[in-house]
Amino acid sequence: MLSKQVDIAVVGCGVSGSSAALAASKNGASVCVLEEHTRIGEPTHCSGHVGIQAFTQFAPSIPRRIIENEIRGSVIYAPNGKSLTLCRADPVTWVLNRAEFDRHIAGLAQKSGVNVCLDSRVHGLKRSGNGNLRMSVRGHANRDVECKILIDAGGCGGTVSRYTNLPRPSPRMIVNSAQFNVENLADIDEDLVEVYFGQRYAPGFFGWIIPRRDGSAKVGLAAAPRNNVRRCFELFVKKHPIVSAKFRRAKILTRPMYHPIPVGGGNNRTYADSAITVGDAASQVKPTTGGGIVFGLACGRIAGETAAEAVRIGDSSANTLSRYEHEWRKLIGFDLRAMAWLRRTLYRLPDRQLDQIFAVSREMRADEILGRTGDIDFQGRTILSLSRDPRLLITLISASILSAPSLLRPWKATA
């Protein structure tokens, strides 16, 4: 049953929401999480592909069963079908069971005292006479919930930010994704992800095949908002000359899941009086690949700690909560800006020009310099370190897809 009044209410039980709730609870606040779905982690939209070093820096320890595969590199296909393989001796990324990971983080939050409320959708929000926020919650239990601070982790399609007058991700900076699970694909290397560029099949982004150890794979694609992602995905699977050949004897295991991904590089403002946005709701997502797990974990923790401290001192004003934005921008702001630049540079290129970049990169052995890039969940400093190399663009494509170890300062917990 929902608590009628809590210190902190978190909307959304994904990675960023659970991370925020866990951090706030560990720092002494009473916390409830309002999740609109009836089961944590479902429906699953994310590929769960994370850089090992950055993930282990920010995530709690996870059971091995959540890791579906360990990836050592990638095969990147130019629009004309020519490929470039980049590989390391040791694994650089993990493929996670995203639903199980979400449930694991939520379980840790519950053990810490967080009240997780499923089938609980926020339908309205207003400020009460004492300055707290009062939410109208509908679903399994219809009632009002009052909190001192609200953390919106409900994704880029949520409505909570509208009630608090905080910016939502710009529709122009959202790509739409599609993904399903498949088995019996032909010609798949379990150690390598496959990435496909081309304006015909994945305009404004790319397609992917991410293998699992059990022989199945996650196949997906994202496209710029002006395109019909359903049609793009069908064309990719049935007509792409390389991908369609892999599907000749394949069995589709799940129906396609469609999901918007904000790639704008961070909202202009992520805090207000008594309110914070985090994760997809704040556009804290890698603009180059759409990955949000690591940033969601890191920013969620900062959000939870900031909110708990505000509760402790009895001040939930925007001035106090601005510390959250200061801290997350210090951690990932530069990298988000650099990745946004890279995305604008690369993903609008005509196919002919991208083919030329691939050809030059193959001739100049771009694979040889992948070994001197860091793990690129955080790519800003790597962009600077490679800025004088003519193979920069294709190397950064490769490294960003591999989520190649963070070059940022180590995380320093405040709790």
C-alpha distance (Angstrom), angle and dihedral (degrees) to the residues before:
residue distance angle dihedral
M1 . . .
L2 3.79 . .
S3 3.76 118.6 .
K4 3.77 109.9 -119.8
Q5 3.79 92.1 -140.2
V6 3.80 130.8 20.6
D7 3.76 136.1 163.9
I8 3.80 94.3 -120.1
A9 3.80 131.5 17.8
V10 3.80 119.1 -164.4
V11 3.79 119.5 -160.3
G12 3.80 110.8 -149.8
C13 3.80 130.5 29.1
G14 3.79 98.9 -139.3
V15 3.79 125.0 114.9
S16 3.81 97.1 -70.6
G17 3.80 94.1 42.4
S18 3.79 95.3 49.1
S19 3.80 91.2 43.5
A20 3.82 90.5 53.0
A21 3.81 92.8 45.6
L22 3.81 92.5 48.8
A23 3.81 93.1 49.5
A24 3.81 93.2 46.4
S25 3.79 92.8 48.8
K26 3.80 92.6 48.1
N27 3.79 87.4 53.9
G28 3.78 93.8 56.4
A29 3.81 105.0 -93.8
S30 3.80 126.1 130.2
V31 3.80 106.7 -120.1
C32 3.78 139.1 -173.8
V33 3.80 127.0 -174.5
L34 3.80 119.5 -147.9
E35 3.82 111.7 -154.1
E36 3.78 119.4 -178.4
H37 3.81 95.9 -154.5
T38 3.79 125.6 75.3
R39 3.81 95.3 -127.6
I40 3.80 128.7 41.4
G41 3.80 114.0 -115.2
E42 3.79 95.3 15.8
P43 2.92 132.7 144.0
T44 3.81 90.7 35.6
H45 3.79 116.1 -148.6
C46 3.81 102.3 161.0
S47 3.81 127.9 87.8
G48 3.82 90.9 -141.6
H49 3.82 93.3 -136.7
V50 3.83 110.1 154.2
G51 3.80 138.6 167.5
I52 3.80 107.9 -109.2
Q53 3.80 98.7 -138.6
A54 3.80 96.9 46.9
F55 3.80 92.9 41.1
T56 3.79 94.2 52.0
Q57 3.81 89.6 46.5
F58 3.81 92.9 59.6
A59 3.80 106.6 21.8
P60 3.79 128.2 77.2
S61 3.77 117.4 -115.3
I62 3.79 112.4 -72.5
P63 3.83 132.9 -158.2
R64 3.81 114.7 -101.3
R65 3.81 90.3 -120.5
I66 3.83 89.1 72.1
I67 3.83 90.8 61.5
E68 3.80 106.9 84.2
N69 3.79 96.6 179.6
E70 3.81 145.4 -9.7
I71 3.80 115.6 -129.6
R72 3.80 125.8 -153.2
G73 3.78 100.6 -176.4
S74 3.77 150.0 -32.9
V75 3.77 143.2 -99.0
I76 3.79 109.1 -141.4
Y77 3.79 119.2 -162.6
A78 3.78 123.3 -154.0
P79 3.81 118.0 -143.3
N80 3.81 90.1 -97.5
G81 3.82 91.4 56.6
K82 3.81 97.4 -105.7
S83 3.79 111.3 135.8
L84 3.77 139.7 -149.8
T85 3.81 120.2 -158.5
L86 3.78 120.4 -153.5
C87 3.77 118.6 -176.5
R88 3.77 142.4 163.2
A89 3.79 130.9 -154.5
D90 3.81 93.5 -117.3
P91 3.80 131.0 42.0
V92 3.80 115.0 -84.8
T93 3.81 100.7 179.7
W94 3.78 140.1 33.3
V95 3.76 127.8 -143.3
L96 3.80 106.7 -140.9
N97 3.77 131.8 -159.4
R98 3.78 91.5 -119.5
A99 3.80 97.0 -161.5
E100 3.81 92.0 51.2
F101 3.78 91.1 46.1
D102 3.80 91.6 52.1
R103 3.80 89.9 50.1
H104 3.80 90.9 48.1
I105 3.82 93.4 54.1
A106 3.80 91.8 43.8
G107 3.81 89.6 50.0
L108 3.80 90.8 54.3
A109 3.79 89.4 50.8
Q110 3.80 91.0 50.7
K111 3.80 91.6 50.3
S112 3.79 87.4 53.2
G113 3.81 90.2 56.8
V114 3.81 102.8 -91.3
N115 3.80 115.8 146.3
V116 3.82 107.2 -136.2
C117 3.81 111.8 -160.6
L118 3.81 116.5 -165.9
D119 3.80 125.8 -161.7
S120 3.80 87.9 29.4
R121 3.78 116.4 134.3
V122 3.80 124.0 -179.4
H123 3.81 110.1 -127.0
G124 3.78 100.9 170.5
L125 3.75 143.5 6.0
K126 3.79 133.0 -160.6
R127 3.77 138.2 160.7
S128 3.80 116.4 -105.6
G129 3.80 125.9 -141.3
N130 3.81 93.3 -94.8
G131 3.81 92.4 54.9
N132 3.81 96.1 -102.7
L133 3.80 123.4 126.0
R134 3.79 118.2 -109.0
M135 3.80 118.2 -158.2
S136 3.77 128.6 -162.9
V137 3.80 105.4 -137.9
R138 3.80 122.7 -165.3
G139 3.79 131.1 -173.3
H140 3.78 130.2 59.5
A141 3.81 90.2 2.3
N142 3.80 119.5 26.0
R143 3.77 112.2 -154.3
D144 3.77 144.7 108.0
V145 3.79 120.1 -88.4
E146 3.79 120.7 -159.6
C147 3.79 123.1 -157.8
K148 3.77 139.0 171.2
I149 3.80 92.8 -137.6
L150 3.80 131.1 20.2
I151 3.81 121.7 -153.6
D152 3.80 111.4 -162.0
A153 3.82 109.4 -151.3
G154 3.79 94.1 149.9
G155 3.81 98.1 119.9
C156 3.78 133.0 -108.6
G157 3.79 92.7 -62.5
G158 3.80 95.2 54.4
T159 3.79 125.1 114.1
V160 3.80 102.2 -147.1
S161 3.81 93.5 91.1
R162 3.78 89.1 57.8
Y163 3.79 91.1 59.8
T164 3.81 91.6 51.4
N165 3.83 94.8 44.5
L166 3.79 91.0 -120.3
P167 3.83 119.2 143.9
R168 3.76 117.9 -95.8
P169 3.82 123.4 -150.7
S170 3.79 111.0 -73.8
P171 3.83 112.4 -106.2
R172 3.80 87.8 -136.1
M173 3.81 89.9 59.3
I174 3.80 97.8 51.5
V175 3.80 126.1 97.8
N176 3.78 121.2 -160.6
S177 3.79 118.2 -131.3
A178 3.80 135.9 -159.9
Q179 3.82 127.4 -168.8
F180 3.78 141.5 164.8
N181 3.81 137.9 172.3
V182 3.80 120.6 -107.1
E183 3.79 137.8 -179.9
N184 3.82 133.5 -160.5
L185 3.78 95.7 35.7
A186 3.80 112.4 166.7
D187 3.80 125.3 -121.2
I188 3.81 98.9 11.7
D189 3.80 124.6 154.1
E190 3.81 109.0 -149.1
D191 3.82 91.3 -148.8
L192 3.81 96.9 55.7
V193 3.78 136.7 63.1
E194 3.78 116.6 -143.7
V195 3.80 122.1 -137.7
Y196 3.81 126.0 -169.4
F197 3.80 125.9 -160.5
G198 3.77 126.5 -169.1
Q199 3.78 137.2 118.6
R200 3.80 92.1 -130.2
Y201 3.81 95.4 60.3
A202 3.81 105.6 21.1
P203 3.81 107.8 17.6
G204 3.78 111.3 -164.7
F205 3.81 95.3 3.6
F206 3.83 137.5 25.7
G207 3.79 146.4 -98.1
W208 3.81 126.4 -117.1
I209 3.78 146.6 -163.3
I210 3.82 114.2 -159.8
P211 3.83 113.7 -173.8
R212 3.79 126.8 -145.3
R213 3.80 126.9 -151.5
D214 3.82 91.9 -113.6
G215 3.81 92.4 65.0
S216 3.78 96.7 -100.2
A217 3.79 125.6 108.6
K218 3.79 142.7 -157.6
V219 3.80 109.9 -121.0
G220 3.75 119.2 -169.6
L221 3.75 149.9 144.3
A222 3.79 139.5 -161.2
A223 3.78 128.5 -155.1
A224 3.79 138.7 -173.7
P225 3.82 114.7 -88.0
R226 3.80 95.1 -106.2
N227 3.82 89.6 67.0
N228 3.80 131.3 75.0
V229 3.80 102.2 -113.7
R230 3.82 92.9 -163.7
R231 3.79 91.3 58.7
C232 3.80 91.9 42.6
F233 3.81 91.2 52.3
E234 3.79 93.3 48.2
L235 3.79 90.6 48.9
F236 3.80 91.1 47.8
V237 3.81 93.6 52.8
K238 3.81 98.3 39.5
K239 3.79 105.5 31.0
H240 3.81 110.0 25.9
P241 3.82 102.2 109.2
I242 3.81 94.2 -134.7
V243 3.79 101.7 33.2
S244 3.80 96.1 44.1
A245 3.82 90.2 54.7
K246 3.81 89.4 56.7
F247 3.82 89.4 54.3
R248 3.81 98.1 56.8
R249 3.81 93.7 104.9
A250 3.77 98.7 15.2
K251 3.78 124.6 130.5
I252 3.80 117.7 -145.9
L253 3.81 108.5 -137.0
T254 3.80 102.3 -173.9
R255 3.77 137.3 26.1
P256 3.81 116.0 -103.3
M257 3.79 115.5 -86.3
Y258 3.80 118.1 -149.8
H259 3.76 124.0 -155.8
P260 3.84 138.9 163.9
I261 3.82 117.7 -122.7
P262 3.83 121.7 -161.4
V263 3.81 111.3 -137.1
G264 3.80 101.4 170.3
G265 3.79 95.5 111.6
G266 3.80 101.5 -112.6
N267 3.80 133.2 -29.2
N268 3.80 117.7 -91.1
R269 3.81 92.0 -116.6
T270 3.81 128.9 17.6
Y271 3.81 103.2 176.3
A272 3.79 140.1 57.4
D273 3.79 136.5 159.2
S274 3.83 105.2 -44.1
A275 3.81 93.7 -12.0
I276 3.81 140.9 94.1
T277 3.81 132.5 177.9
V278 3.80 121.8 -149.1
G279 3.81 140.5 174.5
D280 3.81 118.2 3.4
A281 3.81 89.5 -7.1
A282 3.81 87.2 63.9
S283 3.84 95.2 37.8
Q284 3.82 89.7 -115.3
V285 3.79 90.2 155.9
K286 3.81 132.0 118.4
P287 3.82 104.9 -97.2
T288 3.80 90.9 -154.1
T289 3.81 98.7 56.8
G290 3.80 108.4 6.2
G291 3.81 91.5 -117.6
G292 3.78 114.1 151.3
I293 3.79 108.5 162.5
V294 3.81 100.1 94.3
F295 3.80 94.5 40.4
G296 3.80 89.8 45.5
L297 3.80 91.3 53.7
A298 3.81 93.3 47.2
C299 3.80 97.8 43.2
G300 3.79 92.1 41.1
R301 3.77 90.3 57.1
I302 3.81 91.6 49.6
A303 3.81 90.1 48.4
G304 3.80 93.1 50.9
E305 3.78 94.2 47.0
T306 3.81 92.7 46.9
A307 3.80 92.8 48.7
A308 3.80 93.1 47.4
E309 3.80 91.3 51.0
A310 3.80 90.5 49.6
V311 3.80 89.5 52.7
R312 3.80 90.8 48.2
I313 3.80 93.7 54.6
G314 3.80 93.3 38.9
D315 3.81 95.8 -120.4
S316 3.81 120.1 115.6
S317 3.79 95.6 164.3
A318 3.78 122.4 135.9
N319 3.77 89.0 -109.6
T320 3.81 91.6 60.4
L321 3.80 94.5 41.9
S322 3.81 91.4 49.9
R323 3.82 85.9 83.1
Y324 3.80 87.1 75.0
E325 3.79 92.9 59.5
H326 3.78 92.0 43.5
E327 3.80 91.3 53.5
W328 3.79 98.7 44.8
R329 3.79 92.8 46.1
K330 3.80 89.6 49.9
L331 3.80 88.3 53.6
I332 3.82 103.0 42.1
G333 3.81 108.8 -1.6
F334 3.80 96.7 98.8
D335 3.76 91.8 46.3
L336 3.80 92.9 49.1
R337 3.80 90.1 52.9
A338 3.79 92.1 48.2
M339 3.79 92.4 47.6
A340 3.82 91.0 47.9
W341 3.81 88.3 54.2
L342 3.80 90.8 49.1
R343 3.77 92.1 49.5
R344 3.81 92.7 50.4
T345 3.80 89.3 48.3
L346 3.78 97.7 48.1
Y347 3.76 111.8 27.7
R348 3.80 96.5 54.7
L349 3.79 94.4 52.4
P350 3.81 116.9 118.6
D351 3.79 113.7 -111.3
R352 3.80 92.6 -111.4
Q353 3.79 92.1 56.7
L354 3.80 92.5 45.5
D355 3.82 89.4 50.6
Q356 3.80 88.7 54.3
I357 3.81 92.0 50.8
F358 3.80 89.8 51.6
A359 3.81 91.5 48.6
V360 3.80 92.9 51.4
S361 3.79 91.0 45.6
R362 3.80 91.6 52.3
E363 3.80 91.5 50.0
M364 3.80 92.1 48.0
R365 3.82 93.3 46.0
A366 3.79 98.0 -117.9
D367 3.80 88.3 -179.8
E368 3.79 89.4 71.6
I369 3.81 94.3 65.4
L370 3.79 96.4 48.5
G371 3.79 85.8 83.8
R372 3.80 91.9 65.4
T373 3.79 96.3 49.9
G374 3.76 120.0 95.9
D375 3.76 124.5 -126.7
I376 3.76 101.6 -69.2
D377 3.75 106.9 -147.7
F378 3.82 76.8 108.9
Q379 3.80 105.0 40.3
G380 3.79 107.2 167.8
R381 3.77 98.6 90.8
T382 3.78 91.5 42.5
I383 3.78 90.5 54.6
L384 3.80 88.0 55.2
S385 3.80 93.5 45.3
L386 3.81 91.8 53.4
S387 3.79 97.9 36.3
R388 3.82 93.6 110.0
D389 3.79 94.9 50.3
P390 3.83 115.8 96.7
R391 3.80 89.0 -145.0
L392 3.82 90.9 60.9
L393 3.77 100.4 114.4
I394 3.79 100.2 50.6
T395 3.80 91.9 40.2
L396 3.78 91.1 53.7
I397 3.79 90.5 48.6
S398 3.77 88.8 54.3
A399 3.76 96.8 43.1
S400 3.80 94.5 45.9
I401 3.79 91.5 51.9
L402 3.79 90.3 48.8
S403 3.81 88.8 47.7
A404 3.67 79.8 -131.6
P405 5.37 107.4 -155.0
S406 3.76 116.9 -60.5
L407 3.78 117.9 -96.9
L408 3.78 92.3 -161.8
R409 3.75 128.3 101.3
P410 3.82 114.8 -73.7
W411 3.78 116.6 -94.5
K412 3.78 114.0 -96.4
A413 3.78 112.6 -158.5
T414 3.78 115.9 -143.4
A415 3.79 95.4 -159.9
